[in-house]
Amino acid sequence: FRLTASLSKAIEGSPSDNFVYDELPFFDPRKRSKSEFYIVDPSEERGINCRFGMRGVIAANHFDMSRNFIMIFGGERRYILGHPNQCKNMALHPAGHPSVRHSKVDWNNPLEWDQNPEFKQARVNEVVLHAGDALYLPTAYFHYIVNLSLNYQCNARSGTTHENAKHIRECGFNMG
């Protein structure tokens, strides 16, 4: 289940969008004293996305083209993270594919690892987030997510940085 709030709709007076921004003031760029740590570039704010997940649900490995700040409000989520310099090892679908920016390897199926030998060379880190934890993902960082329990999280994105553009371009993707 997913709930998305739009700042432009909140400004227009949408009760549901206002509710989300009021409840999560640290993601509201209009409230800079509370949000400046989480929303780096207010002009590039892209809404608040809240997701509710069941145990065992997985989000395939992928990278996003903007900064991402994630907060866990209930339950647990496992994140496996990869630096953009690991792009060549992530066995990504090519540009133009419907699942662009995503790995074609099912990380839960070791038999698929043999079909993509570069994937075995990927260097990653792991973190388990619990209620009250926050995670900052810089632009283009890879992340594979496993819901370890019934959980809910909200995230906000704000702007793109280009410090890792070289790595993403080397994999055949354009960062603008």
N, C-alpha and C positions, 0 to 999 in steps of 0.2 A: 504494500500500500504506500502511496506517495502523496504528499501534500506540498504544493508549491505556492509561495506567496510572492507577489510582484510589488516592488516599491512604487511603481507608477500607479498601480491600482489602489495601493494604500493611500497615496497622496490624493487620489480622486475620491476617497472616502469608502472604499469597499470594506465592509465590516470584517469579513474573514481575513483579508490581507492585513488590515490594521491590527487585528487580534494577534496574528503571528509576530508582527514587528513589535507590538507592545510587550508580548511575552518574552521576546528575545532581543532586548534593546542593544545587546553587544553586537548584533548583526545589522543594526539600523544606522546607515551612514548619516542620517539626520541628527543623530545623537552622538556627535563625535567624541565627547568625553567618555562615553561608554563603549564606543565601537572602534576607535582608532587602532587598537591592537589587532582586531580581527579583520576589519575591512581596510586594506592597505590603500586602495585607490577608489574612493567613493564614486567617482564618475564612471567607473567600470563595474559597479555592483550589479550582480545578475540575479537577484532574488534570493529567497531562502527556500531550500529544498529539504523537506523532512521525510524520512523513510522509516517504515515500520517493518521489521523483518522477523521471520520465523526461524527457529533453529535449523541449521543445515543449508539455508539458502546462500548461494554463492554469487558474487559479482565477478565475472571473468577479468583476468588481468588486462589493464588498459592504462592509458595516460590521458590526461585532460590538458586543454590548451589555456588554462588559467590557474591562478592561485586558488587554493581550496582550503577552507578552515572547517573542520569537522568537530562536532561536539556530541558526545554520547550522553543521553539522558536516562537510559534504562537498559539493562542487560549487558551483554558482552559481544564484541566483534573482534575478530582476528584480522589484522592487516599484514600482508606481505608486501614489502616496499622495495622498489628497485630504482636506483639512480638512472637518469636518462642516458648515462654512458653505457648502460647495459642494453640499449635498444637493439643492437645487432644480435643479441642472444635471446631476445624475447619471442622469436618466431611469430612476428606480427603479420596480420593480413595486410596485403599491399594497399596503397592509396587507390581509391576508387571502389574498393570492396565495401559491401554494406556494413561490415563490422570493422571498418577502418579504425585504427588506434588500439585494437584488441588483439590479444594473443590467439593464435589458432590452436594452441595446445590446451587440452583439458588437463589442468594441473593435478587433478585427482586420478588421472589414468597414466601410470608409469609406462604403459605400453606405447603411448603416444610420444613419450620423451625420445624413444629410439628413432622415431620418424623425423625428429627435428633435433639432431645431435647438438646444435649450437645452444639449445635450451638448457642442456645439462651444465653449460658453462656459466649460466647467469648467476650473478652474485646478488643476493637479496638480504633484507633484514626483516625481522618479524616483531610485531608488537600486538599485545592484546589490550584493547581499550575497555574500560568498565565505566559505569555511570559516573559522570563528573569529569571524565578525561576529555582532553581536546588534542587534536592532531592537525598540524599545519602541513599541507602538501604543496611544495613549490610547483610552478608550472612544469609540466611534462614528466613528473615523477610517476613511475608505474605503481599500481596498487591492485592487489587481488584481495578480495574481502570474503570472509566466511562468518556468517552469523553463528555464534556459539550458543545463543539462547534467544528467546523472544527479546527483541530489543527495539529501541527507537533512537534515531540520531537526526540532527539537523546540520546542514552545512550551508555555507555562503561562499561565493566566489567573487573575486575583485581583481580584475586586470590580469595582464600577461606580462611575464618577465622573459627576457631573452638570454639569460646566462647559459642555458642549456640548448639553445637553438642549434648549435653545431652538431650535437649528438643526434638530434631528431632529423635534421637535414641528411645526415649520413645514412639514415634508414629510409630515406626517400619521402619524407614528409615535410611540408612547408609550414613554417611558423609565422608567416606573414611578413 
